[in-house]
Amino acid sequence: MGLRAQSARSLDAVRIGRHAGKLEFYRSAAVLSPVPAPNRVRIIGGRHRGRLVRVPDAPGLRPTPDRVRETVFNWLGQDLTGARTLDLYAGTGILTLEACSRGAALSVAVDRNPALIRALRGAAEAMGIDALETHVGDALIWAARETRDFDVIFADPPFAEDPWPALFGHASRLLAPHGRLYAEAGRMLSPPPQLSIVRHAKAGQVHYHLLAPAVPP
């Protein structure tokens, strides 16, 4: 989802706030992807590959590691030209920026933290990205009011929270017929019958999944 490359002692010192659970789970996965610099995250694919993006210093904030992102976008096919994406827990915004970099026609990002949304908008403007739409608000409340469908939905909530029953319900309604849901959690998820897991992997104690609308029998 700051972004400091720290020792285990430093990580323990910042385990505060609603993102604390995510920090704990990422400790064992951190070796997969060294962070480029404090408060920066790197886009790893597409048109803007290699671009470093500054993000605010928010307690407990940490992006999805590079190697995990590489796997996820390999699952999605790398080229998202024309796709509509939704990031319900945008955080650093790196998943949204990766989607834009790969040609998404519309990338909607939602986060509770206004500073993170402002930083994401600033990064997109600096790169000339005009496919971004941002909202400050609660993911579940926002999703409950949304009526558009999306080809890709990213869901990476704080691990200390458990929004999955409601989140799966909203995602299954908002997914396009051939859409995909990326879900990141501190445990293996059990989706409802209307969704099925098509890919799953684990980095440290972090489980990441790719789900699709279930095929009717």
C-alpha positions in Angstrom: 0.0 0.0 0.0 6.2 4.7 5.4 8.1 3.0 2.6 11.4 2.9 4.5 13.7 -0.1 4.1 14.0 -0.8 7.8 15.4 -3.4 10.2 13.0 -5.6 12.1 13.4 -3.2 15.1 12.4 -0.2 13.0 9.4 -2.1 11.6 8.3 -2.9 15.2 8.5 0.8 16.0 6.0 1.9 13.4 3.4 -0.8 14.0 0.6 1.6 14.8 -2.7 2.7 13.3 -5.1 0.8 11.2 -2.3 -0.5 8.9 -0.4 -2.2 11.8 -1.5 -5.7 10.9 -0.3 -5.3 7.3 3.2 -4.3 8.5 3.4 -7.4 10.6 2.5 -9.7 7.7 4.8 -7.9 5.3 7.9 -8.3 7.6 8.6 -11.7 6.3 7.9 -10.7 2.7 10.0 -7.5 2.7 13.1 -9.3 1.3 11.2 -9.9 -1.9 11.4 -6.3 -2.9 13.8 -3.7 -1.5 12.1 -0.3 -1.3 13.8 2.2 -3.7 14.0 5.1 -1.2 12.1 6.5 1.8 8.6 7.6 0.8 9.0 6.4 -2.8 7.6 3.5 -4.8 8.6 2.4 -8.3 6.3 1.5 -11.2 7.6 -1.8 -12.6 5.8 -2.2 -15.9 4.2 -0.5 -18.9 4.8 2.9 -20.4 6.0 4.5 -17.1 8.2 1.5 -16.0 11.0 2.6 -13.7 9.3 5.8 -12.6 9.7 6.6 -8.9 6.6 8.1 -7.3 6.7 10.1 -4.0 4.0 9.2 -1.4 3.2 10.8 2.0 4.6 9.4 5.2 1.5 7.7 6.6 1.8 5.4 9.6 2.0 1.8 8.6 1.7 2.4 4.9 3.4 -0.1 2.6 2.9 -0.9 -1.0 2.4 -4.4 -2.5 6.0 -5.6 -3.1 7.4 -5.4 -6.6 7.6 -9.2 -7.1 4.0 -9.7 -6.0 2.9 -6.9 -8.4 4.9 -8.6 -11.2 3.0 -11.8 -10.6 -0.4 -10.2 -10.3 0.1 -8.3 -13.6 1.4 -11.5 -15.3 -1.9 -13.1 -14.2 -3.8 -10.2 -15.7 -1.9 -10.3 -18.9 0.3 -7.1 -18.6 -1.6 -5.2 -21.3 -4.7 -3.5 -19.9 -5.4 -1.4 -22.9 -9.0 -0.1 -22.7 -9.7 -1.7 -19.3 -11.6 -0.1 -16.5 -10.0 -0.7 -13.1 -11.1 0.0 -9.5 -8.8 0.2 -6.5 -10.9 0.3 -3.3 -8.0 0.7 -0.8 -5.6 2.7 -2.9 -3.0 3.6 -0.3 0.2 4.6 -2.2 -1.8 4.2 -5.4 0.8 2.0 -7.0 -1.7 -0.7 -8.3 -3.7 2.1 -9.9 -0.6 3.6 -11.4 0.6 0.2 -12.7 -2.8 -0.2 -14.4 -2.6 3.3 -16.0 1.0 2.5 -17.1 -0.3 -0.6 -18.9 -3.0 1.3 -20.8 -6.2 1.3 -18.6 -8.8 3.6 -20.1 -10.2 4.4 -16.6 -8.7 3.8 -13.2 -10.8 4.7 -10.2 -9.0 4.9 -6.9 -10.6 5.2 -3.4 -9.0 5.8 -0.1 -9.9 7.3 3.3 -6.8 9.4 3.5 -7.1 12.7 1.6 -3.3 13.2 1.6 -2.8 9.9 -0.2 -5.4 10.7 -2.8 -3.8 14.2 -3.3 -0.4 12.5 -3.8 -1.8 10.0 -6.2 -3.4 12.8 -8.3 -0.2 14.7 -8.3 1.8 11.7 -9.5 -0.7 11.0 -12.3 -0.6 14.6 -13.4 3.2 14.7 -13.4 3.2 11.6 -15.7 0.5 13.0 -18.0 -2.0 10.3 -17.0 -5.5 11.5 -17.6 -7.3 8.2 -17.0 -7.4 8.6 -13.2 -10.5 9.2 -11.2 -10.1 9.6 -7.4 -12.4 9.6 -4.4 -11.8 10.2 -0.7 -14.0 7.9 1.4 -14.7 4.5 2.9 -14.3 1.7 0.4 -17.5 -0.2 1.4 -19.7 2.8 1.4 -18.4 4.0 -1.9 -18.7 0.6 -3.5 -22.3 0.2 -2.3 -23.2 3.4 -4.2 -21.3 2.6 -7.4 -23.2 1.3 -10.5 -20.5 1.0 -13.2 -18.8 -2.3 -13.8 -15.0 -2.9 -14.0 -12.7 -5.2 -15.7 -10.2 -5.4 -12.8 -10.9 -4.6 -9.1 -8.0 -4.3 -6.6 -8.8 -5.0 -3.0 -6.0 -4.7 -0.5 -7.6 -3.6 2.8 -5.6 -3.2 6.1 -5.0 -6.7 7.5 -6.4 -5.7 10.9 -9.8 -5.2 9.3 -12.1 -8.0 8.0 -14.3 -6.4 5.3 -14.4 -9.5 3.1 -18.0 -10.6 3.4 -19.3 -7.2 2.3 -16.4 -6.6 0.0 -17.0 -9.8 -1.9 -20.7 -8.9 -2.3 -19.8 -5.5 -3.8 -17.1 -6.9 -6.0 -19.2 -9.6 -7.5 -21.8 -7.0 -8.4 -19.3 -4.5 -9.9 -17.1 -7.0 -11.8 -17.7 -7.2 -15.6 -18.7 -10.7 -16.8 -15.0 -11.5 -17.7 -13.5 -9.3 -15.0 -11.0 -10.2 -12.3 -10.7 -9.3 -8.6 -7.3 -9.1 -7.0 -7.5 -9.7 -3.3 -4.7 -9.4 -0.8 -5.0 -10.6 2.8 -3.3 -12.1 5.8 -5.0 -15.4 5.3 -6.3 -17.7 2.5 -9.7 -16.3 1.6 -12.9 -18.2 1.1 -15.1 -16.4 -1.5 -18.9 -16.8 -1.8 -20.3 -19.1 -4.5 -20.6 -16.2 -7.0 -16.8 -15.9 -7.1 -14.1 -18.4 -7.7 -10.3 -18.3 -7.0 -8.4 -18.8 -10.3 -5.0 -18.0 -8.9 -3.4 -18.0 -5.5 0.1 -17.4 -4.2 1.8 -16.6 -0.9 4.7 -14.2 -0.1 5.8 -14.6 3.5 2.5 -14.6 5.4 0.7 -12.5 2.7 -1.9 -14.4 0.6 -2.8 -12.9 -2.7 -5.6 -14.1 -4.9 -7.1 -13.6 -8.4 -10.8 -14.3 -8.5 -13.3 -14.4 -11.3 -17.1 -14.6 -11.5 -18.1 -18.2 -11.0 -19.3 -20.1 -14.1 -22.9 -21.2 -13.7 -23.2 -25.0 -13.6 
